């Protein structure tokens, strides 16, 4: 099971990658770096929050987990 801090760090690293990708895609569609950064930032913030909630909810579901005995 991941700690809450690990979940947050994973979310941030994933969203940084997504931020770069969405900025490039947005810029190619809008031609405006300002609009691209605005769209990418909004997506990254909402994506990070959604990811953290999603991961923490899945931590509570026992389906598909295995137990390791020492």
PyMOL commands that set and color helices and strands:
alter all, ss='L'
color gray80, all
select helices_A, chain A and resi 4-30+33-59
alter helices_A, ss='H'
color red, helices_A
deselect
rebuild
show_as cartoon
